[in-house]
């Protein structure tokens, strides 16, 4: 893959929950991250219980509609001719886009209901009909100079910055209890959408990793610290191997998480590869006095020096490390921790 900015390496995978009749999650990636072709990431999680029998359809509509509306939003970033364009775009991101997205979603699922109603679903008001399709949504847009994300309901947006720090900028201030969560099926759901707005005046300091995941992943950890450790480990492994080097391991890690949480588990990620450093002219040594005649072996000690700071060994920051121990994963009271790990455990980031 091309590693020069503004390109990104991307990956998406969804794992069906154990003993679930179908996978209610949906995910989608579009674009490459330029002003004309912005990178769009989105995941949606259908509620899935008996009260929401069509939530997988609701999740599908959510990802497709978000991708369309986000593209319209992001390509307007290129319109810089009028003063105040950034302020107007910010207001639209906070208010206009969430309301339009929710209204579009509700219109689409009501239309689907009218075309596919069944005799046993005798509903005649919008509220109960929308509930059949209930889903959560996380979406993000990345352009060369702007990173914006939206979230309605549970799940996680995780960001790793250029210094390797992990953050979750859309985490709710108050943790939701149990399985209760905001949903697209709420009549005025746009009022519950959380928005992350991050201008990128220096593209070199753009996030190095952005992940969107449904709550099936985070629920596989006893504490949030375990999930943060997972994100940090994933970043380290991606730095070492790139996305192509982990396409086999990531699905196994997600399957393991799904076994612990019992839920559908979906991950979408975008990794910005290390920027190819432009070739710098070699530093010329400071002028020295004319050397006195020396023995023939006097210069031999310098032959092993690199001069440009590079070596064949990996730097300390990306030295391969063992994955976090499986103790971070959810365990049942009768499980015990031993020094033995399975092959999958060893591969988990």
C-alpha positions in Angstrom: 0.0 0.0 0.0 1.1 3.6 -0.6 2.4 5.0 2.7 2.7 8.6 1.8 0.0 10.9 3.2 -2.9 11.3 2.9 -3.4 7.6 2.2 -4.5 5.3 4.9 -4.4 1.5 5.4 -7.8 0.2 6.3 -9.4 -3.0 7.6 -12.9 -4.1 8.6 -14.2 -7.3 10.1 -17.4 -8.5 11.9 -17.8 -11.6 14.0 -21.2 -13.1 14.8 -21.9 -13.6 18.5 -21.9 -17.1 19.9 -25.4 -18.7 19.8 -26.9 -15.7 18.0 -29.2 -16.4 15.0 -27.6 -13.7 12.9 -25.0 -10.9 13.0 -26.8 -7.6 13.8 -23.6 -5.5 13.2 -22.8 -3.7 10.0 -19.7 -1.8 8.9 -18.5 0.1 5.9 -15.3 1.9 4.6 -15.1 4.3 1.7 -12.5 6.7 0.3 -8.8 7.2 0.7 -8.6 10.4 2.8 -8.1 13.1 0.2 -10.2 16.3 0.0 -12.0 14.9 -3.0 -12.3 11.4 -1.8 -12.5 11.6 2.0 -12.0 8.5 4.1 -15.3 7.4 5.7 -15.6 4.8 8.5 -18.8 3.6 10.1 -20.1 0.8 12.3 -23.7 0.2 13.4 -25.0 -2.3 16.0 -28.5 -3.5 15.7 -30.1 -4.1 19.1 -30.9 -7.7 18.2 -33.3 -8.8 21.0 -36.8 -10.0 20.4 -38.1 -6.5 20.6 -36.0 -5.4 17.6 -36.4 -8.2 15.0 -35.4 -6.0 12.1 -32.4 -4.3 13.7 -30.0 -5.8 11.3 -31.8 -3.9 8.5 -31.7 -0.8 10.6 -28.0 -1.2 11.0 -27.6 -1.6 7.2 -29.5 1.6 6.5 -27.5 3.4 9.2 -24.1 2.7 7.6 -25.2 3.4 4.1 -26.9 6.7 5.0 -24.0 7.8 7.1 -21.5 7.2 4.3 -23.6 9.2 1.8 -24.2 12.1 4.2 -20.6 12.1 5.4 -19.3 12.3 1.9 -21.5 15.3 1.2 -20.2 16.9 4.4 -16.5 16.2 3.8 -16.3 17.3 0.2 -17.7 20.7 1.2 -14.4 21.1 3.2 -12.9 21.9 -0.2 -15.1 25.0 -0.6 -12.9 27.6 1.0 -13.9 30.6 -1.1 -16.4 32.1 1.3 -15.3 33.6 4.7 -16.4 31.7 7.7 -16.8 28.4 6.0 -15.1 26.4 8.8 -17.5 27.8 11.4 -20.5 27.0 9.3 -19.2 23.5 8.7 -18.7 23.1 12.5 -22.3 24.0 13.2 -23.5 21.6 10.5 -21.4 18.8 12.0 -22.9 19.4 15.5 -26.5 20.1 14.5 -27.4 19.8 10.9 -25.9 16.5 9.9 -27.1 14.5 13.0 -30.7 15.7 12.5 -30.6 15.0 8.8 -29.1 11.6 9.3 -31.7 10.5 11.9 -34.6 11.8 9.9 -33.3 10.0 6.8 -32.9 6.8 8.7 -36.4 7.0 10.2 -37.9 7.8 6.7 -36.1 4.8 5.2 -37.1 2.2 7.8 -40.7 3.4 7.8 -40.6 2.9 4.0 -39.2 -0.6 4.4 -41.9 -1.4 6.9 -44.6 -0.3 4.5 -43.1 -2.5 1.7 -42.5 -5.5 4.0 -45.1 -5.5 6.7 -46.4 -8.9 8.0 -49.8 -9.8 9.5 -48.3 -10.6 12.9 -46.8 -7.1 13.1 -50.0 -5.1 13.2 -48.5 -1.6 14.0 -50.0 1.6 12.9 -47.9 4.3 14.6 -44.3 5.3 13.8 -42.8 4.8 17.3 -43.3 1.0 17.6 -42.3 0.6 13.9 -39.0 2.4 14.3 -38.3 0.3 17.4 -38.3 -2.9 15.3 -35.2 -1.5 13.4 -33.3 0.0 16.4 -29.6 0.4 16.1 -26.6 2.4 17.3 -24.1 4.2 15.1 -20.5 5.5 15.0 -19.1 7.2 12.0 -15.9 9.2 11.2 -14.6 11.3 8.3 -10.9 12.0 7.7 -9.6 14.5 5.2 -6.1 16.0 5.0 -7.0 18.8 7.4 -10.0 17.6 9.3 -11.1 14.7 11.5 -14.7 14.6 12.6 -16.6 11.8 14.2 -20.2 11.1 15.5 -21.6 8.6 17.9 -25.1 7.7 18.9 -25.4 4.9 21.5 -22.7 2.5 22.7 -19.5 1.3 21.1 -16.1 2.9 21.0 -14.2 5.4 18.9 -10.6 5.0 19.7 -7.7 7.2 18.6 -4.0 6.8 18.8 -2.0 10.0 18.3 1.4 10.5 16.8 3.0 10.0 20.3 1.2 6.7 20.8 -1.3 8.0 23.3 -4.7 6.2 23.3 -7.9 8.3 23.8 -11.7 7.7 23.4 -12.9 11.2 22.5 -16.6 10.2 22.3 -16.9 8.2 25.5 -20.0 9.3 27.4 -19.6 11.4 30.5 -21.9 9.0 32.4 -21.5 5.3 31.7 -24.6 3.7 30.4 -26.0 1.0 32.6 -26.6 -2.5 31.4 -27.8 -2.8 27.9 -29.6 0.6 27.9 -28.3 2.8 25.1 -29.4 5.7 22.9 -30.7 4.5 19.5 -31.7 5.7 16.1 -35.2 4.6 16.8 -35.6 7.3 19.5 -37.9 10.0 18.0 -35.5 12.9 18.4 -32.3 10.9 18.5 -30.2 13.6 16.9 -30.2 15.4 20.2 -28.2 12.5 21.7 -25.5 12.4 19.1 -22.0 13.1 20.4 -19.5 14.9 18.0 -15.7 15.0 17.9 -14.3 17.9 15.9 -10.6 18.0 15.3 -9.0 20.3 12.7 -5.6 19.1 11.4 -3.5 22.2 10.6 -0.4 20.0 10.6 -1.1 16.8 8.6 2.1 15.3 10.0 0.4 15.2 13.4 -2.8 13.5 12.3 -3.9 10.5 14.2 -1.9 7.4 13.5 -4.7 5.0 14.2 -8.5 5.4 14.3 -10.7 2.5 15.3 -14.5 2.1 15.5 -15.9 -0.9 17.3 -19.2 -2.2 18.5 -19.6 -2.9 22.2 -19.1 -6.6 21.7 -15.3 -5.8 21.7 -15.1 -3.6 24.8 -17.5 -5.8 26.8 -15.0 -8.6 26.5 -12.7 -6.8 29.0 -13.4 -6.6 32.7 -12.2 -3.0 32.9 -11.9 -0.1 30.4 -8.1 -0.2 31.0 -8.0 -3.6 29.4 -9.7 -2.3 26.3 -7.2 0.7 26.2 -4.4 -1.8 26.5 -5.8 -3.8 23.6 -5.9 -0.6 21.4 -2.3 0.3 22.4 -1.2 -3.3 21.6 -3.0 -3.2 18.3 -1.2 0.0 17.4 2.2 -1.5 18.2 1.5 -4.6 16.1 0.3 -2.5 13.2 3.4 -0.3 13.4 5.5 -3.4 13.2 3.7 -5.3 10.5 1.2 -3.0 8.8 -2.4 -4.0 8.2 -1.5 -6.6 5.6 0.6 -8.4 8.3 -2.3 -8.8 10.7 -5.2 -9.7 8.4 -5.2 -13.3 9.7 -4.7 -12.4 13.4 -7.3 -9.6 13.9 -10.3 -11.9 13.1 -9.0 -14.4 15.6 -8.7 -11.7 18.3 -12.3 -10.5 17.5 -13.6 -14.1 17.7 -11.9 -14.5 21.1 -13.5 -11.2 22.3 -16.9 -12.4 21.0 -16.6 -15.6 23.0 -16.0 -13.6 26.1 -18.8 -11.0 25.5 -21.3 -13.3 23.8 -22.1 -10.4 21.4 -21.5 -9.6 17.8 -18.1 -8.0 17.6 -17.1 -5.6 14.8 -13.9 -3.5 14.2 -13.2 -1.0 11.6 -9.8 0.7 11.5 -7.7 3.2 9.6 -4.0 3.3 10.1 -1.8 6.2 8.8 1.5 4.6 8.0 4.7 6.3 9.1 5.5 9.1 6.7 8.3 8.4 4.3 11.0 10.8 5.4 12.4 12.8 2.6 16.1 12.1 1.9 18.1 14.6 3.8 21.6 15.7 2.7 24.2 14.1 4.8 25.8 16.4 7.3 29.2 17.4 6.3 31.8 17.0 9.1 33.1 20.3 10.6 36.3 21.4 9.0 39.3 19.9 10.7 42.9 20.9 10.7 45.1 19.0 8.3 45.7 15.7 10.0 49.1 14.6 11.1 50.2 11.3 9.5 48.6 8.5 11.5 48.9 4.7 11.6 46.9 2.9 8.8 44.3 1.5 11.3 43.3 4.9 12.8 40.2 5.2 10.6 39.0 1.6 11.0 36.9 2.4 14.0 34.5 4.6 12.1 33.6 2.0 9.4 30.7 0.5 11.5 29.0 3.9 12.1 25.8 4.6 10.2 26.2 8.4 10.0 22.5 8.9 9.2 21.2 7.5 12.5 19.7 4.4 11.0 20.5 0.9 12.1 19.4 -2.6 11.2 17.8 -3.1 14.7 14.2 -1.9 15.4 14.0 1.2 17.6 13.0 0.8 21.2 9.5 2.2 20.5 8.6 -0.6 18.1 10.4 -3.5 19.6 8.1 -6.5 19.2 6.4 -7.1 22.6 4.3 -10.0 23.9 0.5 -9.2 23.7 -1.4 -8.2 26.9 -2.1 -11.2 29.1 -5.5 -12.8 28.8 -6.3 -11.7 32.3 -7.6 -8.5 30.8 -10.4 -10.4 29.2 -13.7 -11.2 30.9 -13.5 -14.3 33.0 -16.1 -16.3 34.9 -15.7 -16.7 38.7 -14.6 -20.3 38.4 -11.8 -19.6 35.9 -8.3 -19.4 37.1 -5.3 -17.7 35.6 -2.3 -19.9 34.7 1.0 -19.3 33.1 -0.1 -21.3 30.1 -1.6 -19.6 27.1 -3.1 -20.9 23.8 -1.8 -19.9 20.4 -4.6 -17.4 20.0 -3.8 -15.8 23.3 -0.2 -15.3 22.3 -1.3 -13.6 19.1 -3.7 -11.2 20.7 -2.5 -7.6 20.6 
